[in-house]
Amino acid sequence: MQIFETIRLVQQQITAYKKAGKTIGFVPTMGALHEGHLALMRQAKAGNDILVVSIFVNPIQFNNPADLEKYPRTLEKDKAMLRDIECDVLFAPDVSEMYPQPDNTMFHFGKLATVMEGAFRPGHFNGVAIVVRKLFEILTPDKAYFGEKDFQQLAIIKSLVKQFDIPVEIIPCSIIREKDGLAMSSRNVRLSKDERAVAPKIYEILKKAVSLRKVLSPFEMEQYASNELQKIELFDLEYVTIADDIGLQAFAHWNDVSGARIFVALQLGKVRLIDNVRIF
């Protein structure tokens, strides 16, 4: 595995691969790697000649400075995991390399960016769009792989690629879960023993809610899930939202849309968790 910390050197290597006719599969991460990340990487390896991974904790997508400070950083452990899966290139720049000057670009994603995470984390998706666009420009991948746990982020990135005609294929990848159902996340390591024990209730309640589709309206399903989650003493619920799976907008009747998901965000101790489950 080759490791690069500068844009200039990683671009030289990518250029050499492309001249040799190699296809590039890219997985952007903020490190603290887990099996969910590795699943994306295995898919990228299977579908391309070269696997490129980035590790960069992007400061401008954190609307809470404390969350940025506490975000787990495990670079040496991450490198070992990447070697084990035979990653070809790791791009691990520092903040000054990515942002030699402040980047004040403002993106517009319409209603897609105003609901759910957009409402609760102002500026978050703009920061995501800035860094993802930069990474696409630097690494020029053929395909880029994103997990469906961050489903709204995935929709934002698809919109970004379409708006700016970026020549990369976005590949959505299924949520990877622990054996008890908890969606894998780098933040899970910050949960206390008691918090970790109750965290799987999130998925359990969402699944139960989805199973009641034939007897509940979208609004009633939202209310059911919300009520059940609020019964868990350690959960501080932010939102439960049922939305279509393209524009992520609310709807009144199941037959109004061709696909839907139920989304949740909550605070568990000092850790913010999100999850979603496909309804149909």
C-alpha positions in Angstrom: 0.0 0.0 0.0 1.3 3.4 -1.0 0.5 6.3 1.5 0.4 9.9 0.3 -0.1 13.0 2.4 0.1 15.6 -0.4 -2.2 16.3 -3.3 0.7 16.6 -5.8 2.2 13.1 -5.1 -1.1 11.2 -5.0 -2.2 12.8 -8.3 1.1 11.7 -9.9 0.3 8.1 -8.8 -3.3 8.3 -10.0 -2.2 9.7 -13.4 0.2 6.7 -13.7 -2.6 4.2 -13.0 -4.9 5.9 -15.5 -2.2 5.9 -18.2 -1.8 2.2 -17.6 -5.6 1.8 -18.2 -6.4 1.0 -14.6 -9.9 1.8 -13.2 -10.1 3.6 -9.8 -12.5 2.7 -7.0 -12.6 5.2 -4.2 -13.9 5.0 -0.6 -13.7 8.3 1.3 -13.6 8.0 5.1 -12.8 10.0 8.2 -10.9 7.0 9.6 -11.7 5.0 12.8 -12.3 2.2 10.3 -14.7 -0.6 11.1 -16.3 -3.5 9.2 -18.8 -1.2 7.5 -16.0 0.7 5.9 -14.2 -2.5 4.9 -17.4 -3.8 3.2 -17.4 -0.7 1.0 -13.7 -1.3 0.2 -14.2 -4.9 -0.7 -16.9 -3.9 -3.1 -14.7 -1.2 -4.6 -11.8 -3.8 -5.0 -14.2 -6.2 -6.7 -15.4 -3.6 -9.2 -12.1 -1.8 -10.0 -8.4 -2.4 -10.7 -7.2 0.0 -8.0 -8.6 0.7 -4.5 -8.0 4.2 -3.2 -9.1 5.2 0.3 -8.9 8.6 1.9 -8.7 9.3 5.6 -9.5 12.9 6.5 -11.5 14.2 9.4 -13.1 17.1 7.7 -13.5 20.0 10.2 -15.9 22.1 8.1 -18.7 19.4 8.2 -18.9 19.5 12.0 -21.4 22.0 13.3 -20.5 21.1 16.9 -16.8 21.8 17.7 -16.9 19.3 20.7 -18.0 16.5 18.3 -15.0 17.3 16.0 -12.6 17.2 19.0 -13.9 13.9 20.2 -14.1 12.2 16.9 -11.9 9.0 17.1 -8.6 9.2 15.3 -6.8 5.8 14.9 -4.6 6.3 11.9 -2.0 3.6 12.7 -4.7 1.0 13.4 -6.5 2.1 10.2 -3.3 1.6 8.1 -3.0 -1.9 9.4 -6.6 -2.7 8.4 -6.1 -1.2 5.0 -3.0 -3.3 4.4 -4.9 -6.4 5.5 -7.5 -5.9 2.7 -4.8 -5.0 0.2 -5.7 -1.3 -0.3 -3.5 0.2 -3.1 -3.5 3.8 -2.1 -4.2 5.7 1.1 -4.5 9.4 0.8 -4.2 10.9 4.3 -3.8 14.7 4.1 -3.8 17.2 6.9 -6.1 20.2 7.1 -3.6 22.6 5.7 -3.1 20.4 2.6 -6.9 20.3 1.9 -7.6 23.8 2.9 -4.6 26.1 2.3 -7.1 28.9 2.2 -10.6 28.9 3.7 -13.1 27.4 1.3 -16.4 29.4 1.4 -18.1 27.7 -1.5 -21.9 27.6 -1.0 -23.8 24.8 -2.5 -27.6 24.6 -3.1 -29.4 21.3 -2.8 -32.9 22.7 -2.3 -35.3 20.8 0.0 -32.9 17.8 0.0 -30.7 19.7 2.4 -33.3 21.3 4.6 -34.9 18.2 6.2 -33.6 15.8 8.8 -29.8 16.2 9.2 -30.0 19.5 7.3 -32.4 20.9 9.9 -30.5 19.6 12.9 -26.9 20.2 11.7 -26.8 23.5 9.9 -23.9 23.8 7.4 -23.1 20.1 7.7 -23.9 19.1 4.1 -22.2 22.2 2.7 -19.0 21.0 4.4 -19.5 17.5 3.1 -20.1 18.8 -0.4 -16.9 20.9 -0.3 -14.6 18.0 0.8 -16.2 15.4 -1.5 -15.9 17.6 -4.5 -12.3 18.3 -3.6 -11.5 14.6 -3.2 -13.2 13.8 -6.5 -11.1 16.5 -8.3 -7.9 15.3 -6.7 -8.4 11.5 -7.1 -10.6 11.4 -10.3 -12.1 8.0 -9.4 -14.2 6.0 -11.9 -16.5 4.9 -9.1 -17.0 6.1 -5.5 -18.7 4.0 -2.8 -20.9 5.4 0.0 -22.9 3.6 2.7 -26.7 3.9 3.0 -26.5 4.5 6.7 -25.8 8.1 5.8 -28.7 8.0 3.2 -29.3 11.7 3.1 -25.5 12.4 2.6 -25.7 9.8 -0.3 -28.5 11.8 -1.9 -26.6 15.0 -1.5 -23.5 13.6 -3.2 -25.6 12.2 -6.1 -27.0 15.7 -6.5 -23.5 17.2 -6.3 -22.3 14.9 -9.1 -25.3 15.7 -11.2 -25.1 19.5 -10.7 -21.4 19.8 -11.6 -21.3 16.9 -14.1 -18.6 15.2 -12.2 -17.5 12.1 -14.1 -17.8 9.5 -11.3 -20.3 6.8 -10.7 -21.8 6.8 -7.2 -22.3 3.3 -5.8 -24.7 3.0 -2.8 -23.8 0.2 -0.4 -26.1 -1.5 2.1 -25.9 -0.7 5.8 -23.6 -3.1 7.7 -24.8 -4.0 11.2 -23.4 -5.6 14.3 -24.9 -9.0 15.2 -27.4 -7.3 17.5 -28.6 -4.9 14.7 -26.8 -1.7 15.7 -25.6 0.1 12.5 -21.8 0.2 12.4 -20.4 3.6 13.0 -17.0 5.0 14.1 -18.9 6.8 16.9 -20.0 3.5 18.5 -16.7 3.1 20.3 -17.6 6.2 22.4 -20.7 4.5 23.9 -20.5 3.3 27.5 -21.3 -0.3 28.4 -24.9 0.6 29.3 -25.4 2.8 26.3 -24.0 0.1 24.0 -26.4 -2.4 25.5 -29.5 -0.3 24.7 -28.4 1.0 21.3 -29.7 -2.0 19.3 -33.2 -0.9 20.4 -33.0 1.7 17.6 -33.0 -0.9 14.8 -35.4 -3.2 16.7 -38.0 -0.4 16.9 -37.6 0.7 13.3 -38.0 -2.8 12.1 -41.2 -3.3 14.2 -42.6 0.0 12.9 -41.9 -1.1 9.3 -43.7 -4.4 9.9 -46.9 -2.5 10.7 -47.1 -0.8 7.3 -50.3 -2.5 6.4 -52.1 -1.1 9.4 -50.5 2.2 9.9 -50.4 5.4 7.7 -47.0 7.1 7.3 -47.9 9.6 10.0 -49.0 6.8 12.3 -45.8 4.8 11.7 -43.8 7.9 12.6 -45.7 8.4 15.8 -45.4 4.7 16.7 -41.7 4.7 16.3 -41.3 8.0 18.0 -43.3 6.9 21.0 -41.4 3.6 21.3 -38.0 5.3 21.1 -39.0 7.8 23.7 -39.8 5.0 26.1 -36.1 4.2 26.2 -34.7 6.3 29.1 -31.2 6.8 27.7 -32.5 8.0 24.3 -32.8 11.7 23.6 -34.8 11.6 20.4 -34.2 14.3 17.7 -36.4 13.1 14.9 -38.2 10.2 13.3 -39.1 10.9 9.7 -40.7 8.8 7.0 -39.7 10.1 3.5 -39.6 9.1 -0.1 -36.2 7.6 -1.0 -35.3 10.1 -3.8 -36.2 13.6 -2.7 -36.4 12.7 1.0 -39.7 14.5 1.4 -42.7 13.6 3.6 -45.8 12.2 2.1 -49.3 11.4 3.3 -50.1 8.0 1.7 -48.1 5.0 0.9 -49.2 5.0 -2.7 -47.9 8.5 -3.2 -44.4 7.3 -3.7 -42.5 4.4 -5.3 -40.0 3.9 -2.4 -39.8 5.0 1.2 -37.6 4.8 4.3 -37.9 5.6 8.0 -35.1 7.7 9.4 -34.1 8.4 13.0 -31.5 10.5 14.8 -31.0 10.5 18.6 -28.5 11.3 21.2 -27.3 8.4 23.4 -25.2 9.9 26.2 -22.7 12.0 24.4 -22.9 10.2 21.1 -25.3 11.1 18.3 -26.6 8.1 16.3 -28.5 7.9 13.1 -30.1 5.0 11.3 -32.7 4.2 8.6 -34.6 1.2 7.3 -36.2 0.7 3.9 -40.0 0.4 4.1 -40.5 -0.6 0.4 
